[in-house]
Amino acid sequence: MSHPNPDLPPSLSLDRRGDIAVLSLNRPEKRNALDDTTIVALGAFFSAPPAWAKAAVLAAEGAHFSAGLDLGELTERDAVGGLHHSRMWHEAFGEITHGSLPVIAILRGAVVGGGLELATAAHLRVAEDTAFFALPEGKRGLFVGGGASVRVSRLIGAQRMTDMMLTGRVLSAEEGESCGLVDYKVAEGEGLAKALDLATRIAENSPVTNYAVLHALPRIAGADAETGLLLESLMAAVAQSSAEAKTRMRDFLDGRAAKVDHAGAAR
């Protein structure tokens, strides 16, 4: 159901689906181009999400997720101004990646430039068949500034990103899935249902487990092996000491918890 939020600009809309927050880009007439007002509001929302939310879906109105930076934002800036503008995007998208909510992005149509940077700030990506991905900054005499050189390259590799930026290569939804940019590919119009299904499952997890996956796992992956193993042990000890973990394990041992079958579905 609709959940009004006076702190959101018109470029964003919020719906509540149980304990799932569905936050949508709402500039379809501009292919959901991202202006500074929207970027700041995204950061503010994910830095202090609604208390009722256990997971979030990042969606978009219209046929396109986001065609990138609103060209009206390309004002004349000196080097210092450009640096601060880029860091503002980093800070806002960091609130998505490093916030308290698992975030699933629904991708359709254009997922280009800053739109791709926003998509990769989410934790999972569901792409409809219409989605396509590009980093056209190189053809415009620019360089990425919203986090792509870190987030996109870590997902698909620096070499593939090099190809996209040097040649203007556009990846289809199928190509995005094959290279790791897309976690789930669905038919046109099925993105919301898939994302809500995933978000519901995620919201059923123990909060401490979700926190560990969002905050500990990326740091473990970026550490040297021995540091990573120590961090894993510390996080495992914290997780298993929680009262909820003890209850869930007791339910499993007593046969009251779902088991995973060969297809990966809990039964």
C-alpha positions in Angstrom: 0.0 0.0 0.0 1.1 3.6 -0.5 3.1 5.0 2.4 3.4 8.8 2.1 6.8 10.2 3.1 7.0 14.0 3.1 10.8 13.8 3.1 10.9 12.4 -0.4 11.1 14.6 -3.4 8.6 14.0 -6.3 11.3 12.1 -8.1 10.9 9.2 -5.6 7.9 7.3 -4.4 7.5 4.8 -1.6 5.1 1.9 -1.2 4.9 -0.5 1.7 4.4 -4.2 1.0 4.2 -5.7 4.5 7.7 -5.3 5.9 9.2 -4.6 2.4 9.9 -1.0 1.4 9.5 -0.4 -2.4 11.3 2.8 -3.3 10.8 3.8 -6.9 12.5 6.4 -9.1 9.7 8.5 -10.4 10.8 10.5 -13.4 9.7 8.3 -16.3 9.4 11.2 -18.7 13.2 11.7 -18.3 13.9 7.9 -18.3 14.5 8.3 -14.6 17.6 10.5 -15.1 19.3 11.2 -11.7 19.6 14.7 -10.5 21.3 15.8 -7.3 18.0 16.1 -5.4 17.2 12.5 -6.1 20.7 11.3 -5.2 20.7 13.1 -1.8 17.2 11.8 -1.1 18.3 8.2 -1.8 21.1 8.6 0.6 18.9 10.1 3.3 16.3 7.4 2.9 18.7 4.5 3.2 20.6 6.1 6.1 17.4 6.2 8.1 14.9 3.7 6.6 11.4 3.2 8.0 11.3 1.3 11.2 8.9 -1.2 9.8 11.2 -2.2 6.8 13.2 -5.4 6.9 14.3 -5.3 3.3 13.9 -2.9 0.4 13.2 -3.1 -3.3 14.6 -0.3 -5.5 12.4 0.0 -8.6 11.5 2.6 -11.2 8.4 3.9 -12.9 8.1 3.6 -16.7 10.1 1.6 -19.2 13.6 2.4 -17.9 15.4 2.0 -14.6 17.7 5.0 -15.2 19.4 6.5 -18.2 22.0 8.0 -15.8 23.0 11.5 -14.8 20.5 14.2 -15.7 22.3 16.3 -18.3 20.9 19.4 -16.6 23.3 18.6 -13.8 26.3 18.9 -16.1 27.2 22.4 -14.9 30.6 24.0 -15.2 32.7 22.8 -12.2 36.3 23.2 -11.4 38.3 20.2 -10.3 37.5 20.7 -6.6 33.8 21.1 -7.4 33.8 17.9 -9.5 35.6 16.0 -6.8 32.9 17.0 -4.2 30.1 16.2 -6.6 31.5 12.7 -7.2 32.0 12.1 -3.5 28.4 13.1 -2.9 27.2 10.3 -5.1 29.7 7.9 -3.4 28.3 8.9 0.0 24.6 8.5 -1.1 25.2 5.1 -2.8 27.3 4.0 0.2 24.2 4.3 2.4 22.5 1.8 0.1 25.4 -0.7 0.1 26.4 -0.3 3.7 23.0 0.4 5.3 20.8 -1.7 7.5 18.5 -3.1 4.7 19.2 -5.7 2.1 18.3 -4.0 -1.2 17.1 -5.6 -4.4 17.1 -3.6 -7.6 14.6 -4.2 -10.4 16.2 -3.4 -13.7 14.4 -2.8 -17.0 15.2 -0.8 -20.1 18.1 1.6 -19.8 20.5 0.9 -17.0 23.1 3.3 -18.1 26.0 5.3 -16.6 24.9 6.6 -13.2 21.9 4.3 -13.5 24.2 1.3 -13.6 26.2 2.8 -10.7 23.0 3.0 -8.7 22.0 -0.6 -9.6 25.3 -2.0 -8.5 25.0 -0.2 -5.1 22.1 -2.7 -4.4 22.9 -6.1 -3.0 20.9 -8.2 -5.6 19.7 -7.3 -9.1 16.7 -8.7 -10.9 16.7 -7.8 -14.6 13.7 -8.0 -16.9 14.4 -9.1 -20.5 14.3 -5.5 -21.7 17.2 -4.3 -19.6 20.4 -3.2 -21.2 23.6 -1.9 -19.6 26.2 0.7 -20.8 28.9 3.1 -19.5 28.9 5.8 -22.2 31.1 8.2 -20.2 34.1 7.4 -22.3 32.4 8.4 -25.5 31.4 11.7 -23.9 34.9 12.7 -22.8 34.1 11.8 -19.2 35.0 9.2 -16.6 32.7 7.4 -14.2 32.2 9.2 -10.9 29.4 7.4 -9.0 31.3 4.3 -8.0 31.4 2.2 -11.2 35.2 1.8 -11.2 34.8 -0.1 -7.9 31.4 -1.7 -7.9 30.9 -2.5 -11.6 34.5 -3.7 -12.1 34.2 -6.0 -9.0 31.1 -7.6 -10.4 32.2 -8.1 -14.1 35.9 -7.6 -14.0 38.1 -4.6 -15.0 38.7 -6.1 -18.5 35.0 -6.3 -19.4 34.4 -2.8 -17.9 37.4 -1.6 -20.0 35.6 -2.9 -23.1 32.3 -1.1 -22.2 34.1 2.2 -21.6 36.5 2.1 -24.6 34.1 0.9 -27.2 30.7 1.9 -25.9 29.6 -1.8 -25.8 26.1 -2.3 -24.6 25.2 -5.5 -22.7 21.9 -7.2 -22.9 20.0 -8.7 -19.9 21.3 -12.1 -21.0 24.9 -10.9 -21.3 24.5 -9.1 -17.9 23.4 -12.4 -16.3 26.2 -14.4 -17.9 28.9 -12.0 -16.6 27.6 -11.6 -13.1 26.0 -8.2 -13.3 22.5 -9.7 -13.0 21.5 -12.2 -10.3 18.1 -13.1 -11.7 16.7 -12.6 -15.2 12.9 -12.7 -15.7 10.5 -11.9 -18.4 9.2 -8.4 -19.0 6.8 -7.3 -16.3 7.9 -10.0 -13.8 10.6 -8.1 -12.0 8.5 -6.7 -9.1 7.0 -10.1 -8.3 10.4 -11.8 -8.3 12.0 -9.0 -6.2 9.2 -9.1 -3.7 9.6 -12.9 -3.4 13.3 -12.5 -2.8 12.8 -9.7 -0.3 10.2 -11.6 1.6 12.6 -14.6 2.0 15.4 -12.3 3.0 13.3 -10.5 5.6 12.6 -13.9 7.2 16.3 -14.3 8.0 17.8 -13.6 11.4 18.7 -9.9 11.5 22.2 -10.7 12.7 22.8 -13.0 9.7 21.6 -10.4 7.3 23.9 -7.9 9.0 26.8 -10.3 8.7 26.2 -10.8 5.0 25.9 -7.1 4.2 28.7 -5.8 6.4 31.2 -8.6 7.2 31.2 -10.6 4.0 32.4 -7.8 1.7 35.2 -6.9 4.1 36.2 -10.6 4.4 36.3 -10.9 0.6 38.5 -7.8 0.4 40.9 -9.0 3.1 43.9 -11.3 2.9 43.1 -14.9 3.6 44.2 -15.2 7.2 42.5 -11.9 8.2 39.4 -13.0 6.4 39.3 -16.3 8.2 39.7 -14.5 11.6 36.9 -12.1 10.7 34.7 -15.0 9.7 35.3 -16.7 13.0 34.5 -13.6 15.0 31.3 -13.0 13.0 30.3 -16.7 13.3 30.7 -16.5 17.1 28.6 -13.4 17.3 25.9 -14.8 15.1 25.6 -18.2 16.9 25.5 -16.5 20.3 22.3 -14.6 19.6 19.1 -15.8 21.2 17.4 -16.0 17.8 20.1 -18.3 16.4 19.7 -20.6 19.4 15.9 -20.8 18.9 16.3 -21.5 15.1 18.8 -24.2 15.7 16.6 -25.8 18.3 13.7 -25.8 15.9 15.8 -27.4 13.2 17.1 -30.1 15.5 13.6 -30.8 16.7 12.3 -31.1 13.2 10.2 -27.9 13.2 12.3 -26.0 10.8 12.3 -26.2 7.0 15.0 -28.3 5.3 16.7 -27.6 1.9 15.9 -30.0 -0.9 18.0 -30.8 -3.9 16.5 -27.9 -5.9 17.5 -25.4 -3.1 13.9 -24.8 -1.9 13.3 -24.9 1.9 10.7 -27.5 2.8 
